[in-house]
């Protein structure tokens, strides 16, 4: 269980941050960039929840919790020495749950006729914003994976999450009926 008695420690004043393992790294380290981007994604989803109905809020709440799991995993790099605890990781079942939610929401949507502009209802707009942050988180994690170990379920989760957020944003626009569509060359 996490216990935070003091919010500031001054240990980061020199430009480093501690990982779960106790290792300190520069705040601009790719691993910390990934952790921070996942945190930003979580905050964007929290904002979207302000506009969600009960069913969507329940899904987004679960996703926020999963993102803390992902952040914990990213903050615990694999090392040569075994850890004195079982590190938290994203499980394949979390990816499976996202896929099932995508399929359920997508089944209620009409096929796309054009690219969708990130607009429409407040919920849809916030979900689209979260989707773009999810895509950035994925890019940052892929960059990290070229340098250090990043588990496949973690990468799959963030990839599926951006898909979920896209489908959820369409769903939030009247199940796709009130989408704002791109009109190629409209303003030439």
ZADO-1210 file (C-alpha; in nm, 4 decimals, padded with zeros to 6 digits):
<atoms>
<atom x="00.0000" y="00.0000" z="00.0000" code="UNK" pos="1"/>
<atom x="00.1181" y="00.3490" z="-00.0831" code="UNK" pos="2"/>
<atom x="00.1609" y="00.5880" z="00.2067" code="UNK" pos="3"/>
<atom x="00.2507" y="00.9510" z="00.1422" code="UNK" pos="4"/>
<atom x="00.3108" y="01.1549" z="00.4547" code="UNK" pos="5"/>
<atom x="00.5094" y="01.4342" z="00.2967" code="UNK" pos="6"/>
<atom x="00.4496" y="01.5718" z="-00.0519" code="UNK" pos="7"/>
<atom x="00.7769" y="01.7518" z="-00.1035" code="UNK" pos="8"/>
<atom x="01.1066" y="01.5818" z="-00.0281" code="UNK" pos="9"/>
<atom x="01.3535" y="01.8139" z="-00.2017" code="UNK" pos="10"/>
<atom x="01.5223" y="01.5055" z="-00.3491" code="UNK" pos="11"/>
<atom x="01.4245" y="01.6143" z="-00.7010" code="UNK" pos="12"/>
<atom x="01.5630" y="01.9657" z="-00.6716" code="UNK" pos="13"/>
<atom x="01.8791" y="01.8590" z="-00.8523" code="UNK" pos="14"/>
<atom x="01.6872" y="01.7407" z="-01.1584" code="UNK" pos="15"/>
<atom x="01.6506" y="01.3727" z="-01.0747" code="UNK" pos="16"/>
<atom x="01.3575" y="01.1535" z="-00.9765" code="UNK" pos="17"/>
<atom x="01.3516" y="00.8238" z="-00.7914" code="UNK" pos="18"/>
<atom x="01.2124" y="00.5095" z="-00.9509" code="UNK" pos="19"/>
<atom x="01.0301" y="00.2344" z="-00.7627" code="UNK" pos="20"/>
<atom x="01.3596" y="00.0442" z="-00.7379" code="UNK" pos="21"/>
<atom x="01.5240" y="00.3388" z="-00.5582" code="UNK" pos="22"/>
<atom x="01.7377" y="00.4224" z="-00.8599" code="UNK" pos="23"/>
<atom x="01.7536" y="00.7946" z="-00.9410" code="UNK" pos="24"/>
<atom x="01.7393" y="00.9170" z="-01.2984" code="UNK" pos="25"/>
<atom x="01.7376" y="01.2573" z="-01.4681" code="UNK" pos="26"/>
<atom x="01.3861" y="01.3973" z="-01.5003" code="UNK" pos="27"/>
<atom x="01.4209" y="01.4009" z="-01.8794" code="UNK" pos="28"/>
<atom x="01.5157" y="01.0309" z="-01.8934" code="UNK" pos="29"/>
<atom x="01.3060" y="00.8396" z="-02.1523" code="UNK" pos="30"/>
<atom x="01.1607" y="00.6181" z="-01.8783" code="UNK" pos="31"/>
<atom x="01.0439" y="00.9216" z="-01.6817" code="UNK" pos="32"/>
<atom x="00.9140" y="01.0801" z="-02.0017" code="UNK" pos="33"/>
<atom x="00.6988" y="00.7689" z="-02.0466" code="UNK" pos="34"/>
<atom x="00.5774" y="00.7776" z="-01.6853" code="UNK" pos="35"/>
<atom x="00.4957" y="01.1487" z="-01.7140" code="UNK" pos="36"/>
<atom x="00.3092" y="01.1091" z="-02.0425" code="UNK" pos="37"/>
<atom x="00.0992" y="00.8265" z="-01.8979" code="UNK" pos="38"/>
<atom x="00.0237" y="01.0547" z="-01.6016" code="UNK" pos="39"/>
<atom x="-00.0810" y="01.3315" z="-01.8414" code="UNK" pos="40"/>
<atom x="-00.3036" y="01.0825" z="-02.0238" code="UNK" pos="41"/>
<atom x="-00.4659" y="00.9870" z="-01.6944" code="UNK" pos="42"/>
<atom x="-00.5381" y="01.3533" z="-01.6198" code="UNK" pos="43"/>
<atom x="-00.6921" y="01.4025" z="-01.9658" code="UNK" pos="44"/>
<atom x="-00.9204" y="01.1045" z="-01.9049" code="UNK" pos="45"/>
<atom x="-01.0132" y="01.2491" z="-01.5653" code="UNK" pos="46"/>
<atom x="-01.1259" y="01.5658" z="-01.7413" code="UNK" pos="47"/>
<atom x="-01.3331" y="01.3647" z="-01.9909" code="UNK" pos="48"/>
<atom x="-01.5086" y="01.1926" z="-01.7002" code="UNK" pos="49"/>
<atom x="-01.6713" y="01.5249" z="-01.6093" code="UNK" pos="50"/>
<atom x="-01.8972" y="01.4780" z="-01.9136" code="UNK" pos="51"/>
<atom x="-01.9440" y="01.0994" z="-01.9116" code="UNK" pos="52"/>
<atom x="-02.2642" y="00.9121" z="-01.8371" code="UNK" pos="53"/>
<atom x="-02.2524" y="00.6360" z="-01.5765" code="UNK" pos="54"/>
<atom x="-02.1507" y="00.3567" z="-01.8149" code="UNK" pos="55"/>
<atom x="-01.8706" y="00.5555" z="-01.9761" code="UNK" pos="56"/>
<atom x="-01.7596" y="00.6915" z="-01.6391" code="UNK" pos="57"/>
<atom x="-01.7280" y="00.3359" z="-01.5079" code="UNK" pos="58"/>
<atom x="-01.5083" y="00.2397" z="-01.8042" code="UNK" pos="59"/>
<atom x="-01.2954" y="00.5525" z="-01.7761" code="UNK" pos="60"/>
<atom x="-01.2536" y="00.5015" z="-01.4021" code="UNK" pos="61"/>
<atom x="-01.1250" y="00.1504" z="-01.4639" code="UNK" pos="62"/>
<atom x="-00.8881" y="00.2815" z="-01.7303" code="UNK" pos="63"/>
<atom x="-00.7524" y="00.5451" z="-01.4927" code="UNK" pos="64"/>
<atom x="-00.6717" y="00.2733" z="-01.2419" code="UNK" pos="65"/>
<atom x="-00.5080" y="00.0643" z="-01.5158" code="UNK" pos="66"/>
<atom x="-00.2972" y="00.3662" z="-01.6121" code="UNK" pos="67"/>
<atom x="-00.1610" y="00.3780" z="-01.2580" code="UNK" pos="68"/>
<atom x="-00.0667" y="00.0112" z="-01.3021" code="UNK" pos="69"/>
<atom x="00.1074" y="00.1050" z="-01.6268" code="UNK" pos="70"/>
<atom x="00.2856" y="00.3970" z="-01.4619" code="UNK" pos="71"/>
<atom x="00.4041" y="00.1722" z="-01.1799" code="UNK" pos="72"/>
<atom x="00.5347" y="-00.0780" z="-01.4334" code="UNK" pos="73"/>
<atom x="00.7187" y="00.1921" z="-01.6266" code="UNK" pos="74"/>
<atom x="00.8664" y="00.3276" z="-01.3013" code="UNK" pos="75"/>
<atom x="01.0078" y="-00.0173" z="-01.2193" code="UNK" pos="76"/>
<atom x="01.2809" y="-00.0961" z="-01.4726" code="UNK" pos="77"/>
<atom x="01.4039" y="-00.4512" z="-01.5040" code="UNK" pos="78"/>
<atom x="01.7397" y="-00.5007" z="-01.3395" code="UNK" pos="79"/>
<atom x="01.9968" y="-00.7700" z="-01.2829" code="UNK" pos="80"/>
<atom x="01.8995" y="-00.8188" z="-00.9197" code="UNK" pos="81"/>
<atom x="01.5622" y="-00.9656" z="-00.8146" code="UNK" pos="82"/>
<atom x="01.3336" y="-00.7167" z="-00.6433" code="UNK" pos="83"/>
<atom x="01.2222" y="-00.7713" z="-00.2835" code="UNK" pos="84"/>
<atom x="00.8605" y="-00.7368" z="-00.4010" code="UNK" pos="85"/>
<atom x="00.6429" y="-00.8488" z="-00.6900" code="UNK" pos="86"/>
<atom x="00.6436" y="-00.5575" z="-00.9375" code="UNK" pos="87"/>
<atom x="00.3111" y="-00.4387" z="-01.0712" code="UNK" pos="88"/>
<atom x="00.2625" y="-00.5031" z="-01.4430" code="UNK" pos="89"/>
<atom x="-00.0120" y="-00.4646" z="-01.6999" code="UNK" pos="90"/>
<atom x="-00.1787" y="-00.8026" z="-01.7499" code="UNK" pos="91"/>
<atom x="-00.2990" y="-00.9373" z="-02.0849" code="UNK" pos="92"/>
<atom x="-00.6512" y="-00.9465" z="-01.9339" code="UNK" pos="93"/>
<atom x="-00.6438" y="-00.5663" z="-01.9111" code="UNK" pos="94"/>
<atom x="-00.5771" y="-00.5512" z="-02.2865" code="UNK" pos="95"/>
<atom x="-00.8531" y="-00.8070" z="-02.3472" code="UNK" pos="96"/>
<atom x="-01.0993" y="-00.5937" z="-02.1486" code="UNK" pos="97"/>
<atom x="-01.0185" y="-00.2896" z="-02.3646" code="UNK" pos="98"/>
<atom x="-01.0697" y="-00.4933" z="-02.6814" code="UNK" pos="99"/>
<atom x="-01.4091" y="-00.6134" z="-02.5576" code="UNK" pos="100"/>
<atom x="-01.5142" y="-00.2547" z="-02.4766" code="UNK" pos="101"/>
<atom x="-01.3973" y="-00.1368" z="-02.8207" code="UNK" pos="102"/>
<atom x="-01.5988" y="-00.4122" z="-02.9896" code="UNK" pos="103"/>
<atom x="-01.9101" y="-00.3356" z="-02.7826" code="UNK" pos="104"/>
<atom x="-01.9009" y="00.0381" z="-02.8525" code="UNK" pos="105"/>
<atom x="-01.8074" y="-00.0052" z="-03.2176" code="UNK" pos="106"/>
<atom x="-02.1010" y="-00.2421" z="-03.2737" code="UNK" pos="107"/>
<atom x="-02.3336" y="00.0526" z="-03.2057" code="UNK" pos="108"/>
<atom x="-02.1661" y="00.2820" z="-03.4615" code="UNK" pos="109"/>
<atom x="-02.2273" y="00.3232" z="-03.8310" code="UNK" pos="110"/>
<atom x="-01.9249" y="00.2743" z="-04.0577" code="UNK" pos="111"/>
<atom x="-01.7033" y="00.5771" z="-04.1099" code="UNK" pos="112"/>
<atom x="-01.7673" y="00.7826" z="-04.4241" code="UNK" pos="113"/>
<atom x="-01.4709" y="01.0141" z="-04.3778" code="UNK" pos="114"/>
<atom x="-01.2027" y="01.0983" z="-04.1282" code="UNK" pos="115"/>
<atom x="-01.3444" y="01.2355" z="-03.8049" code="UNK" pos="116"/>
<atom x="-01.2433" y="01.5765" z="-03.6788" code="UNK" pos="117"/>
<atom x="-01.1699" y="01.5863" z="-03.3044" code="UNK" pos="118"/>
<atom x="-01.4805" y="01.7850" z="-03.2176" code="UNK" pos="119"/>
<atom x="-01.8465" y="01.7532" z="-03.1296" code="UNK" pos="120"/>
<atom x="-01.9800" y="01.7088" z="-02.7792" code="UNK" pos="121"/>
<atom x="-01.7670" y="01.8069" z="-02.4793" code="UNK" pos="122"/>
<atom x="-01.7170" y="01.4395" z="-02.3925" code="UNK" pos="123"/>
<atom x="-01.6137" y="01.3517" z="-02.7467" code="UNK" pos="124"/>
<atom x="-01.3722" y="01.6438" z="-02.7666" code="UNK" pos="125"/>
<atom x="-01.2064" y="01.5497" z="-02.4375" code="UNK" pos="126"/>
<atom x="-01.1848" y="01.1839" z="-02.5407" code="UNK" pos="127"/>
<atom x="-01.0166" y="01.2890" z="-02.8660" code="UNK" pos="128"/>
<atom x="-00.7678" y="01.4968" z="-02.6690" code="UNK" pos="129"/>
<atom x="-00.6976" y="01.1972" z="-02.4440" code="UNK" pos="130"/>
<atom x="-00.6566" y="00.9835" z="-02.7591" code="UNK" pos="131"/>
<atom x="-00.3814" y="01.2110" z="-02.8882" code="UNK" pos="132"/>
<atom x="-00.2028" y="01.1943" z="-02.5526" code="UNK" pos="133"/>
<atom x="-00.2360" y="00.8137" z="-02.5620" code="UNK" pos="134"/>
<atom x="-00.0730" y="00.8090" z="-02.9048" code="UNK" pos="135"/>
<atom x="00.2117" y="01.0234" z="-02.7712" code="UNK" pos="136"/>
<atom x="00.2485" y="00.7936" z="-02.4706" code="UNK" pos="137"/>
<atom x="00.2774" y="00.5020" z="-02.7092" code="UNK" pos="138"/>
<atom x="00.5450" y="00.6788" z="-02.9148" code="UNK" pos="139"/>
<atom x="00.7425" y="00.7607" z="-02.6001" code="UNK" pos="140"/>
<atom x="00.7123" y="00.4007" z="-02.4798" code="UNK" pos="141"/>
<atom x="00.8307" y="00.2690" z="-02.8176" code="UNK" pos="142"/>
<atom x="01.1318" y="00.5004" z="-02.7956" code="UNK" pos="143"/>
<atom x="01.2004" y="00.3694" z="-02.4454" code="UNK" pos="144"/>
<atom x="01.1624" y="00.0082" z="-02.5660" code="UNK" pos="145"/>
<atom x="01.4481" y="00.0615" z="-02.8127" code="UNK" pos="146"/>
<atom x="01.6758" y="00.1422" z="-02.5170" code="UNK" pos="147"/>
<atom x="01.5371" y="-00.0648" z="-02.2287" code="UNK" pos="148"/>
<atom x="01.2907" y="-00.3419" z="-02.1641" code="UNK" pos="149"/>
<atom x="00.9208" y="-00.2541" z="-02.1928" code="UNK" pos="150"/>
<atom x="00.6786" y="-00.5444" z="-02.1638" code="UNK" pos="151"/>
<atom x="00.4594" y="-00.6302" z="-02.4603" code="UNK" pos="152"/>
<atom x="00.1304" y="-00.6134" z="-02.2651" code="UNK" pos="153"/>
<atom x="00.2146" y="-00.2552" z="-02.1625" code="UNK" pos="154"/>
<atom x="00.2726" y="-00.1541" z="-02.5246" code="UNK" pos="155"/>
<atom x="-00.0414" y="-00.3366" z="-02.6379" code="UNK" pos="156"/>
<atom x="-00.2453" y="-00.1699" z="-02.3635" code="UNK" pos="157"/>
<atom x="-00.1558" y="00.1850" z="-02.4605" code="UNK" pos="158"/>
<atom x="-00.2116" y="00.1043" z="-02.8296" code="UNK" pos="159"/>
<atom x="-00.5575" y="-00.0399" z="-02.7615" code="UNK" pos="160"/>
<atom x="-00.6382" y="00.2484" z="-02.5297" code="UNK" pos="161"/>
<atom x="-00.5995" y="00.5005" z="-02.8100" code="UNK" pos="162"/>
<atom x="-00.8320" y="00.2843" z="-03.0204" code="UNK" pos="163"/>
<atom x="-01.0825" y="00.2703" z="-02.7341" code="UNK" pos="164"/>
<atom x="-01.0704" y="00.6480" z="-02.6921" code="UNK" pos="165"/>
<atom x="-01.1346" y="00.6975" z="-03.0652" code="UNK" pos="166"/>
<atom x="-01.4355" y="00.4657" z="-03.0657" code="UNK" pos="167"/>
<atom x="-01.5617" y="00.6148" z="-02.7378" code="UNK" pos="168"/>
<atom x="-01.5320" y="00.9660" z="-02.8847" code="UNK" pos="169"/>
<atom x="-01.7395" y="00.8595" z="-03.1859" code="UNK" pos="170"/>
<atom x="-01.9918" y="00.6974" z="-02.9530" code="UNK" pos="171"/>
<atom x="-02.0123" y="01.0182" z="-02.7477" code="UNK" pos="172"/>
<atom x="-02.1218" y="01.2046" z="-03.0601" code="UNK" pos="173"/>
<atom x="-02.4670" y="01.0505" z="-03.0776" code="UNK" pos="174"/>
<atom x="-02.3335" y="00.7021" z="-03.1488" code="UNK" pos="175"/>
<atom x="-02.1584" y="00.8456" z="-03.4540" code="UNK" pos="176"/>
<atom x="-02.4608" y="01.0321" z="-03.5882" code="UNK" pos="177"/>
<atom x="-02.3396" y="01.3767" z="-03.4759" code="UNK" pos="178"/>
<atom x="-01.9759" y="01.3379" z="-03.5761" code="UNK" pos="179"/>
<atom x="-01.7861" y="01.6250" z="-03.7263" code="UNK" pos="180"/>
<atom x="-01.6392" y="01.4891" z="-04.0477" code="UNK" pos="181"/>
<atom x="-01.3412" y="01.6088" z="-04.2443" code="UNK" pos="182"/>
<atom x="-01.4350" y="01.7494" z="-04.5841" code="UNK" pos="183"/>
<atom x="-01.1245" y="01.7212" z="-04.8019" code="UNK" pos="184"/>
<atom x="-01.0362" y="02.0483" z="-04.9751" code="UNK" pos="185"/>
<atom x="-01.3397" y="02.2270" z="-04.8291" code="UNK" pos="186"/>
<atom x="-01.1654" y="02.5623" z="-04.7911" code="UNK" pos="187"/>
<atom x="-00.9599" y="02.5854" z="-05.1086" code="UNK" pos="188"/>
</atoms>
